[in-house]
Structures are given as structure tokens and as C-alpha cells.
Amino acid sequence: MVWILGPINIETVKKVIIESNPLMEAFGNAKTVRNDNSSRFGKYLEVQFNDAAAPVGGMITTFLLEKTRVAFQGKGERNFHIFYQLMAGAEPQWRQEFGLGNSPTAFSYLAQSGCTTVDDVDDAADLAEVRKAMRTVGISDAEQYEIFRILAGILWLGNVSFTGGAPANIVDQQPMETAAFLLQLPPEILGNSLTHKAIVSGSARQTQYQVPQNPEQSTAIRDALAKTLYARVFDWIVAKVNAAMAFSGNCNVVGVLDIYGFEIFEHNSFEQFCINYVNERLQQIFIELTVRGEQEEYHAEGMKWKDIKFFDNKVVCELIEGSNPPGLFRVLDDICRSVHAADADTLDQKYIDKIKTMQHEHLAVSPGSQEFTVEHYAGSVTYDAKGFPAKNKDTLFVSLVMCMQESASSFVHGLFPEDVSDDKKAPATAGTQIRQSASYLVQRLSACTPHYIRCIKPNDKKTPMDFNSSRVEHQVKYLGLLENVKVKRSGYAYRHYKDFFLKRYGVICTKNETDPQPSSVTAFVDWLKANHGSEVDAAAEFEEGKTKVFVKNPETIYFLEELLYKRTDPEGYKLKVQEYKQREKLAQRQGRNGLKPKCILQ
């Protein structure tokens, strides 16, 4: 079925796909110590095409936004781009109403890392581009106002500090009152929600107990609210982009996966654990579809082949996600489910104690600490278990949800649709969500024909023409490129079903329409030996399997394509030869000495 859409619809889809990128980057990317525009979330973009190869729709699936960055960034890093863009480019009315001032250093969530700018980046100009993209995807000016008002509220939340005992005292009421104003909440309700934890008894929403919190606990509640507000705004924007690209009907799909890379830092926490787990799953697909898949194809075709050994990281995936025996994620879920009244430190210790009982060749626990090491495909990473259970539970206190539902802003209220009176079903843990997301991603990717772009970071200085050999060698090794190259060099550049091959190239063996084409691959190879033996070693280049024909080098396919061109379009071939000779003469005049291609089509 061919779906015919008007040019306006197609152009709109193109515009949404293109302009949604700076919007997603503004809210999902940040400066890190290694990258000025690092994706702090995973994105899988599916572009839908009709039979005329025109884009008619699309869908974005996101994975594991690093919302911890909202409240904390390492030295030399920045928060998400959008905060600095708002600070630099907000219109005067917003700047005054939101109390933004003129410097990001006025806000703890932006100043703590000591880095607020990026060389050659104009945050104000980027905000203008983001707002243009927002309009393109259907985010109205009124909705933009609500979004940026919430972002300003998050910044002011970060300036709320606590002192004293339990309940904690708010040091300065002004930041809390400003945050409450921006989130359109009564200040006393917000203040109480930050210094008290609500425990609901039974199913009645009104039956609850207020448990006073100390300054450390109140700070954690403040950060949890800030991170959740940001994450829900991010999810709302993604849903808006998807609505702008929505298409239902028969179509072809091209998927583009832009995922966070493997991470090894001085301090690795729950976020790095999740990110590295996803990379383990993706590495499994890479191994399956390249190294293992290609070798299995040679065996299935009955060809002479000596397997090239490679590391199968399935054993690491089982260590992390396995159910029998329980992997690290499932052990973490058990700790979160079984211990209800314990504080965060007790949960952390119970988790590391449980890990100590696990016996696995790729797992080690550091004596006398809360650290454990996983030997990943990309190298050993030591994780600090502190905070793992709390981050895995990833739940807001009932009091915070109820507080946000008191907002006079329908936008803010809509971000918190939970029914706090229904406590029968516990929300899925962060670990469960990332496992489900990874399984969905693997399922989608496995249904596609994959093409890989492997990015190698040459140095950590972010400078051109500077190659750190050990850094490059490490990446080449852990990406599995060595094994892949070995298989490719030992294997075959081209393979296809015999019928297809003969149908495409059989005409080369004929002089006119009535001449019979070869009926077998053997006959085709014999003809090639007899007529072009001096140009191609057909005996060495071709091998016939049970159902397919294999060709060793890509140059041989180029040569066949040239013969095909010459046979089916003689006049066009002559013009191509002339063009080729002109390029050769130009190269000689310019003094360029390169490798001369074997085929004019190269």
C-alpha cells in the first residue's frame, strides 16, 4: 500500500525531525569533563517512510535521563544546557518575574561545579533556537512559559538550605518562597513537604503521619523533588515531539540509536552502573550480528572456516540482570522490597553484604568498604554502592506528590497524576525500568538490519590532530573491533543468494538479448576466468555455499559492476571513462599521488 501525503505534511515531518534535535539536546545534554555536548540520556529515533521514500512520521524512545545531574555535577562539568540558556537568553519580563538575575553563580545547582560557560557556545542564541524548535513541535508560547517557570523554580529550590535538628529549619525563607511562587504553591505547604516525610496509613488519603526530617534528609527530599520535576518536564517534551510526528499506517522504518557510551570515572555510582549495563546489552547485539553471526553463516553454508575466538559478554549480562542465580539488579530489588523501615545507610550496607555472598568470576568486593568491582567487556569498573537502594526505589514521598497536586498551575499539577490513595501496587524500581527499556531496545534493534558507526575519542583534551595511543587502543579493544576486523579480513566482503547474484551479473556473460545467461555460479566463474582472467583471480575470489555465493574482496564487486555498466549502458560507460580520465589528469597536474582505484566506479 502506498500512502500519499501532501507536500506540506511531509515537509512538516522533516522540520519536526530536524528541529527536535536541538530541543532534545538542550534538555538532555550537558558539558562533562570529556565532552562539551555529552548526551546524558539514550535516544532511539525511528523515522517512518512511505513507499516513495518520503518521511511521514517518527517516534523517539528515551532511556535513563541522568536526572541526578540536576542537583549535582562534578568539578568542571555543567548542569543540563537549558538552565544556562535560560539564564543567558531569558527575556527581561521573565528574568524579573523568575528572579533570575544575571549570573548562574547565584544558584547552587549551577555554581557548585565551578563551570558555567563553554568555549564557543552562545547560550542566549541557543535558547532562541530551542524556542523556535518548541513552536515547530507544537509547544505553545503559554506552555513554554510554564516550562521555563518550572525550570526557574527548580533553580530556586536548589538554594533552599537547612539547619538544626528534626524537623529541620529552613535557613532562609526567601528561596523557598520564590520556589513556591514559581511552582504556584502555598509556601507553608512546600516548606512542610521539604522538612517532613508523610507516611500514609491505610487507603485513605487523609490518614497520614508527618515524620520530621533532619537537615540531611530534608536536603535529599529537596533534591528528589528538583530531579523529578525536571525529569517529568523532559518526558512531557518527548511526548509532545512524538505527537507532532505521529503516524499510523503501513510504512518502512529506519531507526537511529544515539546512546551514551561506556563510562569509567573516579567515582562511579548507580547511574554509571545502569549506563554500562545498557552498553553490555548492546555489545551483545554487536557480537551476535557481526562476529558470531558471520561465522555461523559460514558454517551453515558448509564453507571451510576456522572460528576466530572472541569474548562473549553474556556472562557479564547474566551477572547484572540474571534471575537464577539472582543478578545484581534483582538482589538490589530484593533489598528495596524486604527492608521498609531502614534508613539509607542501613540499606546500602545490606546491599553490599548481599553482594559479598555472590560468587562470580567477573565480580569482586573491596574489603572493608562499600565498593564492588564488575569486570565489564570494556574493562573493570569499581562502583560505590552508597545510594544504590535509594536511587533504585526512585519514589517520591507521598507528601511531595500531594504538594505538587496542590499547585494552582494546571501544568505542574498535570505532571503528577498519581493516585496517592492507591498504594496496592508498588511502582517499578529504576533497575526494573532500565532492564525493560534495554529489552525493548534489543527487540527493536534485532528486527532491523544494523549498520554501526563506532566513534573513537582520540584524546581527552578535546583538541584536533592529537592522538593518545593508549586511549585509542583501549577503545578499539573494548569495542570488539579487533575481532570484527579479523573476521572481516578472513571472511568475505560480499555474499548473496545465488539466484539474485546470477540475475544481476549473468547478463555480463552475454553479447545480446538472445544469448543465454549462465545457469550456475560455476558457469559464471568459468566465463570470468576465460574472459577476464588477467584482471581478476576468479578462482580465489569466489566461493559457493549451499544457498549463497561469496566474494572475497570488494574490488571484485566493483569490477563486476563496471562490466555490468559497460554491457547495459555502453554510451553512459564511455562518458564515465572520459570523466575518470579527466579526474586523473587533474590529479596529476595538482601533484596528488593516491592509490589508483581498480574500477572507474570507485
Summary of the structure (lengths in Angstrom):
residues: 602
radius of gyration: 29.8
end to end distance: 36.0
largest distance: 97.3
contacts: 1749
relative contact order: 0.09
helix: 52%
strand: 12%
